[in-house]
């Protein structure tokens, strides 16, 4: 039985622990510096819990030794140190970060490592990157590759039409940092909150705009191979306009800690959410200009007798699928692995990937 160490007993670490443990093939240890969070997770069923400060790399290495894989569900700024520990103890490494610079640092750490290093697992980046590359491979040449993902409340009631469903640090990071895209075959940086558009799926109208990180490593892989590629976050109409007031007019973009405090004290958390996924490609196949799309709406689910939100299900399923594929030999067990190297069909037939439908 493979031994898994999950770091972070929050929203994603908790469900990932249940998913992997209930599969019957993994022995899971859940670690966090917050003893209260570990006590809450202990109610989910039998599991090993360890209190450890992940910023103490010596202490973390003692806990991590003997594990086949380390899964970080911690904030992105902690992941470089965790990846260093994974390399030292010879474990494979996985995370759900959306931060571009963190991923680049982990790629360097992975050089000549004995385990697999797989950052950006989850939803976006993660599943959306796998879906996008699958669409790309269906064409001889690709003109446009559009990726749109959103985690939305099913029943929005405030003017932002938004509830907290994800890490506030990660959310603000996406709203403030420069975004990567491909324009006329060349990689470019575009501004967050720009590139505004509206579209409709199943009679519901959405808006979308540039955010950072969701494109993953696609720009590295597809520069010069597609004419245009971009990633945008999906929200209900009206959200972006209020964000621009807060971030630009009121200057909260220069005070991210204050912005985080306001969001966490003013926006309620909800588990009644829906994940909207839209990937679309236009290109040439068999001499014709054609278009193909992948559309998913994913709701929450009951796993291990516990009700989980849609963002928890999709992020954890993306993470656990990659862990499962590496540790069972479907994917390479050594070196740096990009999401785009994963075949969509293999992902969707996996016991964890099936949550994407």
PLY file of the C-alpha trace (Angstrom):
ply
format ascii 1.0
element vertex 357
property float x
property float y
property float z
element edge 356
property int vertex1
property int vertex2
end_header
0.00 0.00 0.00
1.40 3.38 -1.02
1.93 5.98 1.71
0.69 9.52 1.08
1.47 12.66 3.10
-1.03 15.49 2.61
0.06 18.91 3.85
-2.76 21.26 4.76
-5.95 20.23 6.55
-8.12 22.84 4.86
-10.83 22.58 2.23
-8.81 20.55 -0.30
-6.52 18.56 1.96
-9.49 17.28 3.90
-11.43 15.90 0.92
-8.27 14.57 -0.73
-7.57 12.60 2.44
-11.05 11.06 2.31
-10.88 10.31 -1.43
-7.52 8.56 -1.27
-8.18 6.72 1.98
-11.58 5.43 0.83
-10.06 4.02 -2.37
-8.48 1.31 -0.20
-5.11 1.59 -1.92
-3.48 4.41 0.02
-2.34 4.93 3.59
-2.84 8.64 4.27
-1.20 10.97 6.79
-2.69 14.47 7.08
-0.40 17.16 8.48
-0.99 20.78 9.48
0.33 23.33 11.97
-3.24 23.98 13.14
-4.27 21.37 15.69
-7.91 22.49 15.59
-8.12 21.78 11.85
-6.64 18.33 12.39
-9.27 17.63 15.08
-12.03 18.57 12.64
-10.60 16.28 9.96
-10.31 13.42 12.44
-14.12 13.27 12.47
-14.08 12.16 8.81
-12.83 8.69 9.72
-9.66 6.85 10.69
-6.51 8.61 9.48
-3.10 9.50 10.83
-2.75 13.15 11.84
0.53 14.97 12.50
1.05 18.51 13.70
4.00 20.09 11.90
5.13 23.51 10.76
5.77 23.10 7.02
8.10 26.11 7.03
10.49 24.10 9.24
12.07 21.98 6.51
14.02 19.84 8.97
10.89 18.95 10.94
8.93 18.40 7.74
11.59 16.06 6.36
11.32 13.91 9.49
7.56 13.58 8.96
7.86 13.07 5.19
10.52 10.34 5.26
9.12 6.99 4.15
6.19 8.42 2.15
5.81 7.69 -1.55
4.20 11.05 -2.32
3.75 14.47 -0.76
0.63 16.45 -1.67
0.66 20.16 -0.90
-2.71 21.83 -0.50
-1.02 24.73 1.29
-0.93 28.34 0.02
1.26 28.73 -3.06
4.00 30.66 -1.25
4.83 27.61 0.90
5.26 25.16 -1.96
8.87 25.78 -2.95
10.10 24.73 0.50
7.81 21.70 0.48
9.12 20.67 -2.95
12.69 20.89 -1.65
11.80 18.52 1.17
10.15 16.09 -1.28
13.35 15.99 -3.30
15.48 15.39 -0.19
13.36 12.44 1.04
12.91 10.97 -2.46
9.12 11.33 -2.59
6.99 12.38 -5.54
5.49 15.85 -5.23
2.07 17.25 -6.20
0.37 20.60 -5.60
-2.64 22.67 -6.65
-0.86 26.00 -7.09
-1.88 28.53 -9.72
1.18 30.73 -9.15
3.45 30.90 -12.21
6.71 31.78 -10.43
6.22 28.99 -7.88
5.77 26.48 -10.69
8.94 27.66 -12.43
10.90 27.22 -9.20
9.53 23.70 -8.74
10.56 22.80 -12.28
14.17 23.63 -11.31
13.91 21.60 -8.09
12.66 18.61 -10.10
15.84 18.34 -12.20
17.48 14.94 -11.56
14.98 14.18 -8.75
14.18 10.53 -8.06
10.43 11.15 -7.79
7.83 12.77 -10.04
7.16 16.49 -9.59
3.67 17.49 -10.72
2.60 21.06 -9.90
-0.66 22.75 -10.91
-2.93 19.77 -10.36
-6.59 20.53 -9.71
-9.08 22.44 -11.83
-7.44 25.50 -13.40
-4.64 24.92 -13.97
-5.06 21.18 -14.02
-8.07 19.68 -15.73
-8.56 22.68 -18.02
-4.97 22.32 -19.28
-5.52 18.63 -20.05
-8.79 19.40 -21.86
-7.21 22.23 -23.84
-4.32 20.08 -25.06
-6.77 17.36 -26.08
-8.69 19.89 -28.21
-5.43 21.17 -29.70
-4.44 17.67 -30.87
-7.67 17.29 -32.85
-6.60 19.90 -35.43
-3.86 20.25 -38.01
-3.53 23.94 -37.19
-5.26 25.91 -34.42
-6.35 29.52 -34.78
-7.98 30.12 -31.42
-7.94 28.21 -28.14
-10.18 29.72 -25.47
-10.30 28.48 -21.87
-12.98 29.67 -19.44
-13.45 28.39 -15.86
-15.42 29.68 -12.90
-16.38 28.58 -9.39
-19.71 30.28 -8.76
-22.44 30.31 -6.12
-25.61 28.61 -7.32
-27.73 31.30 -5.67
-25.88 34.66 -5.67
-27.46 37.32 -3.43
-24.91 40.17 -3.15
-23.90 42.79 -5.72
-20.64 40.99 -6.48
-22.75 37.90 -7.23
-20.03 35.90 -5.56
-19.32 33.85 -2.44
-16.00 32.56 -1.18
-15.47 28.99 -2.32
-11.68 28.88 -2.62
-8.49 30.17 -1.02
-8.74 33.95 -0.60
-4.96 34.25 -1.13
-5.25 32.35 -4.40
-8.26 34.40 -5.49
-6.51 37.74 -4.93
-3.35 36.41 -6.59
-5.39 35.65 -9.72
-6.98 39.11 -9.72
-3.74 41.10 -9.29
-0.92 39.34 -11.18
-0.09 39.63 -14.91
-1.62 36.95 -17.11
-0.01 34.87 -19.86
-1.57 34.46 -23.30
-0.56 33.79 -26.90
-1.33 36.43 -29.53
-0.44 35.98 -33.20
1.69 32.98 -32.28
3.78 34.74 -29.64
3.54 34.64 -25.88
2.46 37.92 -24.32
1.51 39.28 -20.92
-1.95 40.77 -20.54
-3.49 42.68 -17.66
-5.77 41.00 -15.12
-9.46 42.01 -15.21
-9.16 43.04 -18.89
-10.33 41.18 -22.02
-13.96 41.44 -20.90
-16.58 39.31 -22.67
-20.02 37.79 -22.18
-21.39 34.42 -23.25
-24.31 32.10 -22.52
-24.43 28.40 -21.58
-27.76 26.59 -21.18
-29.62 29.90 -20.97
-27.43 31.39 -18.19
-25.40 34.49 -19.03
-21.84 34.79 -17.76
-18.99 37.25 -18.04
-15.30 36.41 -18.30
-12.05 38.36 -17.97
-8.30 37.77 -17.73
-6.91 36.28 -14.52
-3.48 34.92 -13.68
-2.31 31.33 -13.47
-5.14 29.32 -15.00
-3.36 28.77 -18.30
-0.68 26.70 -16.54
2.23 25.73 -18.81
0.20 25.83 -22.03
1.93 28.97 -23.27
5.32 27.27 -22.90
4.10 24.27 -24.87
2.01 25.96 -27.56
3.86 29.18 -28.38
4.31 29.20 -32.16
1.83 26.33 -32.55
-1.43 28.22 -32.04
-2.31 31.70 -33.25
-4.23 32.81 -30.16
-4.72 31.30 -26.70
-6.17 32.85 -23.58
-7.60 31.93 -20.19
-10.36 33.85 -18.42
-12.25 33.43 -15.17
-16.03 33.09 -15.37
-18.33 35.18 -13.18
-21.91 36.39 -13.25
-22.36 39.77 -15.04
-21.45 42.76 -12.89
-18.63 41.18 -10.88
-15.73 42.60 -12.91
-16.96 46.18 -12.76
-17.11 46.17 -8.96
-13.69 44.49 -8.77
-12.16 47.27 -10.86
-13.63 49.85 -8.49
-12.14 48.06 -5.48
-8.75 47.24 -6.98
-8.11 50.26 -9.18
-10.24 53.19 -7.99
-9.98 52.47 -4.25
-6.41 51.17 -4.46
-6.94 47.76 -2.83
-4.68 46.24 -5.48
-1.79 47.85 -3.61
-3.07 46.58 -0.26
-3.79 42.85 -0.80
-3.87 42.05 2.93
-6.61 44.63 3.46
-8.47 43.26 0.44
-8.23 39.75 1.90
-9.54 40.98 5.26
-12.51 42.71 3.62
-13.38 39.71 1.47
-13.21 37.23 4.36
-15.28 39.43 6.68
-17.85 40.50 4.09
-18.34 37.62 1.66
-19.93 34.49 3.14
-18.58 31.05 2.34
-20.92 28.69 0.49
-20.84 25.00 -0.31
-23.76 25.42 -2.74
-21.59 26.16 -5.75
-21.24 25.13 -9.37
-18.12 24.80 -11.50
-18.45 26.09 -15.07
-15.87 24.77 -17.56
-15.75 25.89 -21.18
-12.88 25.07 -23.54
-13.18 25.91 -27.22
-10.88 25.46 -30.23
-11.14 26.75 -33.79
-8.78 25.41 -36.45
-8.19 23.52 -39.65
-8.90 19.80 -39.95
-9.15 17.93 -43.24
-8.94 21.23 -45.09
-11.97 22.72 -43.32
-12.28 25.41 -40.68
-13.92 23.67 -37.75
-14.79 24.33 -34.10
-14.98 21.95 -31.16
-15.86 22.63 -27.53
-15.81 20.90 -24.17
-18.42 22.09 -21.69
-18.93 20.87 -18.13
-21.01 21.99 -15.19
-20.00 20.18 -12.02
-21.90 20.31 -8.73
-20.98 19.11 -5.26
-21.06 15.43 -4.29
-21.28 13.11 -1.31
-18.00 11.22 -0.79
-17.23 9.08 2.22
-20.63 9.97 3.65
-19.77 13.70 3.67
-21.20 16.46 1.47
-18.53 18.43 -0.40
-18.70 21.57 -2.53
-18.09 21.54 -6.28
-14.76 23.37 -5.99
-13.59 20.84 -3.41
-14.67 17.90 -5.59
-13.08 19.16 -8.81
-9.82 20.38 -7.26
-9.34 17.23 -5.19
-10.34 14.95 -8.06
-7.78 16.62 -10.32
-5.09 16.24 -7.67
-5.94 12.65 -6.72
-6.18 11.55 -10.36
-2.63 12.66 -11.09
-1.35 11.05 -7.88
-3.11 7.81 -8.78
-1.82 7.82 -12.37
1.78 8.38 -11.28
1.81 5.88 -8.40
0.09 3.16 -10.47
2.48 3.61 -13.40
0.09 5.18 -15.92
2.32 8.27 -15.91
6.11 8.52 -15.45
7.22 8.23 -11.83
10.29 10.41 -12.19
11.07 13.99 -13.19
8.97 17.04 -13.99
5.50 16.33 -15.39
3.20 18.88 -17.03
-0.57 18.55 -16.98
-0.55 18.70 -20.79
1.28 15.36 -20.92
-1.86 13.63 -19.56
-4.33 12.15 -22.04
-7.87 13.37 -21.41
-9.37 9.91 -21.99
-7.01 8.37 -19.42
-7.89 11.10 -16.94
-11.66 10.70 -17.32
-11.66 6.90 -16.90
-9.61 7.14 -13.70
-11.57 6.39 -10.51
-11.02 9.97 -9.33
-11.22 11.68 -12.71
-14.75 10.36 -13.21
-16.05 13.24 -11.07
-15.55 15.45 -14.13
-18.09 13.37 -16.00
0 1
1 2
2 3
3 4
4 5
5 6
6 7
7 8
8 9
9 10
10 11
11 12
12 13
13 14
14 15
15 16
16 17
17 18
18 19
19 20
20 21
21 22
22 23
23 24
24 25
25 26
26 27
27 28
28 29
29 30
30 31
31 32
32 33
33 34
34 35
35 36
36 37
37 38
38 39
39 40
40 41
41 42
42 43
43 44
44 45
45 46
46 47
47 48
48 49
49 50
50 51
51 52
52 53
53 54
54 55
55 56
56 57
57 58
58 59
59 60
60 61
61 62
62 63
63 64
64 65
65 66
66 67
67 68
68 69
69 70
70 71
71 72
72 73
73 74
74 75
75 76
76 77
77 78
78 79
79 80
80 81
81 82
82 83
83 84
84 85
85 86
86 87
87 88
88 89
89 90
90 91
91 92
92 93
93 94
94 95
95 96
96 97
97 98
98 99
99 100
100 101
101 102
102 103
103 104
104 105
105 106
106 107
107 108
108 109
109 110
110 111
111 112
112 113
113 114
114 115
115 116
116 117
117 118
118 119
119 120
120 121
121 122
122 123
123 124
124 125
125 126
126 127
127 128
128 129
129 130
130 131
131 132
132 133
133 134
134 135
135 136
136 137
137 138
138 139
139 140
140 141
141 142
142 143
143 144
144 145
145 146
146 147
147 148
148 149
149 150
150 151
151 152
152 153
153 154
154 155
155 156
156 157
157 158
158 159
159 160
160 161
161 162
162 163
163 164
164 165
165 166
166 167
167 168
168 169
169 170
170 171
171 172
172 173
173 174
174 175
175 176
176 177
177 178
178 179
179 180
180 181
181 182
182 183
183 184
184 185
185 186
186 187
187 188
188 189
189 190
190 191
191 192
192 193
193 194
194 195
195 196
196 197
197 198
198 199
199 200
200 201
201 202
202 203
203 204
204 205
205 206
206 207
207 208
208 209
209 210
210 211
211 212
212 213
213 214
214 215
215 216
216 217
217 218
218 219
219 220
220 221
221 222
222 223
223 224
224 225
225 226
226 227
227 228
228 229
229 230
230 231
231 232
232 233
233 234
234 235
235 236
236 237
237 238
238 239
239 240
240 241
241 242
242 243
243 244
244 245
245 246
246 247
247 248
248 249
249 250
250 251
251 252
252 253
253 254
254 255
255 256
256 257
257 258
258 259
259 260
260 261
261 262
262 263
263 264
264 265
265 266
266 267
267 268
268 269
269 270
270 271
271 272
272 273
273 274
274 275
275 276
276 277
277 278
278 279
279 280
280 281
281 282
282 283
283 284
284 285
285 286
286 287
287 288
288 289
289 290
290 291
291 292
292 293
293 294
294 295
295 296
296 297
297 298
298 299
299 300
300 301
301 302
302 303
303 304
304 305
305 306
306 307
307 308
308 309
309 310
310 311
311 312
312 313
313 314
314 315
315 316
316 317
317 318
318 319
319 320
320 321
321 322
322 323
323 324
324 325
325 326
326 327
327 328
328 329
329 330
330 331
331 332
332 333
333 334
334 335
335 336
336 337
337 338
338 339
339 340
340 341
341 342
342 343
343 344
344 345
345 346
346 347
347 348
348 349
349 350
350 351
351 352
352 353
353 354
354 355
355 356
